Amino acid sequence: MKTLGIEQATLDACVRESQGERVLVTRGGRPVAMVVGLAGLDEDQLQLGASDKFWQLITARRKQPTVSRVELERLAAARDAP
């Protein structure tokens, strides 16, 4: 992450730099904004990234227990067995 003081930051510089890494803008050494590049993202990715409902689903899923690949394959094989 690159840090720029607001005194030295221009919109053009922030946008340009943000395509490679996030840019943290500070005022008096304190964070006031973050610029994140979006080049290469499609409309669906932008919609999901800005969706509160999507992030609530992700948060809920991360709280659920995980299953190893071996266990998942075992469960799938058991489900498909005659």
Number of C-alpha atoms within 10 A of each C-alpha: 12 14 15 19 16 17 10 9 15 12 10 9 12 22 17 14 17 20 15 14 14 17 23 21 21 18 12 9 11 10 14 12 12 17 18 17 17 13 10 8 9 9 9 8 12 11 11 12 11 10 11 11 10 13 13 11 10 11 11 10 11 10 8 8 6 10 10 8 9 9 11 12 12 12 13 11 11 10 9 8 7 5
